[in-house]
Amino acid sequence: MINSLNGIISYISNDSLTLDVQGVGFEVFVDKKMLSEHQVGDPLRLLIHMVIRQDLLALYGFITHDEKAIFNLLLGVEGIGPKLALAILSNLSMDNIRNAVLAEKSEYFVRVPGVGKKTAQKIVIHLQGKFPETGEYQVLRGSSSDDEVIESLIALGFSVVEAQTAVQSIPKDFSQDMEERLRYALQFFSSL
């Protein structure tokens, strides 16, 4: 089994990259964020999850052990294969996934292309109890106005990750009025 690869990126496609390891090119499927952050010629070390089937041998790569662990947890959910698990990691940050599970907000997963309501609920149920609720990964329990702001930002075309980042930028002592919080969150995007 291949556990990790350390090499130079020799080719990038829209869902994978080829990692040249001492003259041998390995095609590794990675999330969209990783594809956008790297270019041909970059050195890269990836943790690998290998999928072996009768008709398929595929490698999936991750930078951190956390990403690989969540990928493996997602594979344990009925109806989720490696491509869909990778799509979830591409569309939601690690914190978004943890917070969605801990706060039991399956609607965050529904926004990932290919994930329906039932699958989203299965994800939340399957991952319950798999994340500690204290310490570094304490759930961000926002107010109901924060939830409304996130929903409004998503309706305006922002991703779940962008919406949560904007809401997290709102000062804790800021007004709880939903419209004021939404205005502040929109200003966050204009400052980028």
Backbone torsions as a table, in degrees:
resi	resn	phi	psi	omega
1	MET	NA	141.3	176.1
2	ILE	-91.2	123.8	-178.7
3	ASN	-102.1	-31.6	177.7
4	SER	-156.2	157.7	176.6
5	LEU	-133.6	141.3	179.8
6	ASN	-130.6	114.5	-177.3
7	GLY	-164.7	-158.5	-178.5
8	ILE	-116.2	135.4	178.3
9	ILE	-70.1	123.1	-179.6
10	SER	-108.8	-15.9	-179.8
11	TYR	-159.7	144.0	177.3
12	ILE	-129.8	127.5	174.4
13	SER	-110.5	-168.4	-177.6
14	ASN	-80.9	-9.0	175.9
15	ASP	-138.4	2.1	-179.7
16	SER	-151.4	171.8	172.7
17	LEU	-137.1	157.4	176.2
18	THR	-105.3	124.0	-178.8
19	LEU	-105.1	117.5	-179.9
20	ASP	-86.3	112.7	179.5
21	VAL	-113.8	99.6	179.9
22	GLN	50.0	48.6	175.0
23	GLY	90.3	-5.6	177.9
24	VAL	-110.0	123.8	-179.3
25	GLY	-92.1	123.9	177.9
26	PHE	-110.1	123.6	173.9
27	GLU	-81.1	124.1	-177.9
28	VAL	-126.1	125.1	176.0
29	PHE	-80.0	130.1	-177.5
30	VAL	-135.1	168.0	179.8
31	ASP	-75.1	162.4	-175.0
32	LYS	-61.6	-34.8	-179.4
33	LYS	-61.8	-44.2	-179.8
34	MET	-63.6	-40.1	179.4
35	LEU	-62.4	-36.8	-178.4
36	SER	-77.3	-21.1	-176.1
37	GLU	-91.8	-10.8	-176.2
38	HIS	-123.5	160.1	177.4
39	GLN	-138.8	166.9	179.5
40	VAL	-57.3	134.2	-179.3
41	GLY	100.9	-15.3	179.4
42	ASP	-72.4	137.7	171.0
43	PRO	-75.8	146.2	-176.2
44	LEU	-152.8	138.8	173.6
45	ARG	-117.2	124.9	-178.1
46	LEU	-123.1	140.0	168.0
47	LEU	-82.2	138.5	-171.0
48	ILE	-116.1	137.3	167.6
49	HIS	-113.2	122.4	-177.3
50	MET	-100.6	129.5	175.5
51	VAL	-108.9	120.6	-179.8
52	ILE	-120.4	119.1	174.8
53	ARG	-129.1	174.5	-179.3
54	GLN	-59.0	-37.3	-175.8
55	ASP	-111.8	11.3	-172.6
56	LEU	-152.1	140.8	169.2
57	LEU	-134.8	111.7	-176.0
58	ALA	-132.6	146.5	178.3
59	LEU	-113.4	136.0	176.7
60	TYR	-120.8	130.6	-173.0
61	GLY	-114.6	147.5	-178.1
62	PHE	-141.8	148.3	177.8
63	ILE	-79.9	-42.8	-174.8
64	THR	-113.0	158.3	175.9
65	HIS	-65.1	-34.1	178.7
66	ASP	-59.8	-46.9	-180.0
67	GLU	-61.3	-43.3	-179.6
68	LYS	-65.5	-39.2	-179.7
69	ALA	-65.1	-43.3	179.7
70	ILE	-67.8	-39.0	175.5
71	PHE	-55.7	-47.6	179.8
72	ASN	-64.3	-38.5	176.8
73	LEU	-63.6	-42.1	-179.9
74	LEU	-64.1	-34.9	178.1
75	LEU	-63.8	-22.5	178.7
76	GLY	-77.9	-8.0	179.5
77	VAL	-85.2	129.8	179.0
78	GLU	-57.4	129.1	177.6
79	GLY	94.1	-1.7	179.7
80	ILE	-113.6	119.7	176.1
81	GLY	-102.1	-177.6	-176.7
82	PRO	-60.5	-38.9	-178.6
83	LYS	-65.6	-42.9	-179.9
84	LEU	-70.1	-38.0	177.1
85	ALA	-61.4	-40.8	178.2
86	LEU	-67.9	-36.5	177.2
87	ALA	-63.0	-37.8	178.3
88	ILE	-64.4	-44.6	178.5
89	LEU	-67.1	-26.9	178.1
90	SER	-74.4	-32.7	-174.0
91	ASN	-96.6	-22.4	-178.4
92	LEU	-125.7	137.1	176.4
93	SER	-72.2	165.8	178.4
94	MET	-58.1	-42.3	179.2
95	ASP	-65.0	-39.4	178.0
96	ASN	-61.4	-42.0	-179.8
97	ILE	-64.4	-48.0	179.5
98	ARG	-60.0	-47.7	-177.6
99	ASN	-66.2	-37.9	178.0
100	ALA	-62.9	-40.3	179.7
101	VAL	-71.1	-48.4	-176.6
102	LEU	-66.2	-33.4	179.5
103	ALA	-93.3	3.2	178.9
104	GLU	54.8	48.9	-180.0
105	LYS	-108.9	80.4	-177.6
106	SER	-65.5	-20.9	-178.6
107	GLU	-61.8	-22.7	177.5
108	TYR	-64.9	-38.1	-178.5
109	PHE	-73.5	-28.1	-179.3
110	VAL	-62.5	-25.5	-178.7
111	ARG	-75.0	-8.7	176.6
112	VAL	-82.4	125.7	179.0
113	PRO	-55.6	127.2	179.6
114	GLY	100.1	-9.1	179.7
115	VAL	-105.9	117.9	177.2
116	GLY	-92.8	179.6	-177.6
117	LYS	-60.0	-45.8	-177.7
118	LYS	-65.1	-43.1	179.3
119	THR	-64.1	-40.7	179.0
120	ALA	-60.8	-41.8	178.3
121	GLN	-66.2	-38.5	177.5
122	LYS	-62.3	-38.7	179.4
123	ILE	-60.9	-48.8	-177.9
124	VAL	-61.8	-44.7	-179.2
125	ILE	-65.0	-45.5	-177.6
126	HIS	-64.9	-36.1	-176.1
127	LEU	-89.2	-6.8	177.7
128	GLN	-57.1	134.5	177.8
129	GLY	80.8	-1.8	-179.5
130	LYS	-90.5	-12.6	179.2
131	PHE	-117.0	136.7	174.9
132	PRO	-69.0	142.5	-178.8
133	GLU	-97.1	7.8	179.5
134	THR	-123.3	172.4	176.4
135	GLY	71.3	-140.5	-173.3
136	GLU	-60.4	-30.8	-173.7
137	TYR	-107.4	32.6	178.0
138	GLN	-62.1	136.3	-177.4
139	VAL	-64.4	139.0	177.4
140	LEU	-87.6	93.1	-179.6
141	ARG	-87.2	96.6	-179.6
142	GLY	-78.5	167.5	176.1
143	SER	-74.4	169.3	178.3
144	SER	-66.0	-29.0	177.1
145	SER	-68.4	-32.4	175.5
146	ASP	-64.2	-41.3	177.2
147	ASP	-61.3	-40.5	178.9
148	GLU	-66.1	-39.0	178.4
149	VAL	-64.0	-44.7	178.7
150	ILE	-60.1	-46.9	178.8
151	GLU	-60.3	-40.7	179.8
152	SER	-65.3	-42.7	179.3
153	LEU	-64.7	-39.2	177.9
154	ILE	-64.8	-40.9	178.2
155	ALA	-63.4	-27.7	178.0
156	LEU	-81.5	-3.8	175.4
157	GLY	108.1	0.8	177.5
158	PHE	-81.3	152.5	178.3
159	SER	-77.0	166.3	178.1
160	VAL	-59.2	-42.4	-179.5
161	VAL	-61.8	-47.2	-180.0
162	GLU	-62.6	-42.9	-178.6
163	ALA	-63.1	-45.1	-179.9
164	GLN	-66.8	-37.3	178.2
165	THR	-62.3	-43.5	179.4
166	ALA	-64.0	-42.1	-179.8
167	VAL	-66.6	-37.4	179.2
168	GLN	-68.1	-19.3	179.1
169	SER	-79.8	-11.9	-179.5
170	ILE	-73.2	128.0	179.8
171	PRO	-58.2	146.5	-177.5
172	LYS	-61.9	-32.4	-177.5
173	ASP	-91.8	12.9	-178.8
174	PHE	-74.9	157.6	179.6
175	SER	-50.7	144.8	178.4
176	GLN	-89.1	0.6	178.7
177	ASP	-65.7	127.0	-174.6
178	MET	-59.2	-44.1	-177.4
179	GLU	-65.1	-39.9	178.5
180	GLU	-67.1	-39.2	178.9
181	ARG	-66.5	-37.2	177.9
182	LEU	-65.5	-43.2	178.0
183	ARG	-59.5	-44.6	180.0
184	TYR	-62.4	-42.9	-179.8
185	ALA	-63.5	-38.7	178.3
186	LEU	-66.8	-34.5	176.7
187	GLN	-64.7	-31.2	176.4
188	PHE	-56.6	-43.1	-179.6
189	PHE	-70.0	-34.2	-178.9
190	SER	-73.2	-19.0	-179.8
191	SER	-85.0	-8.1	-177.8
192	LEU	-77.8	NA	NA
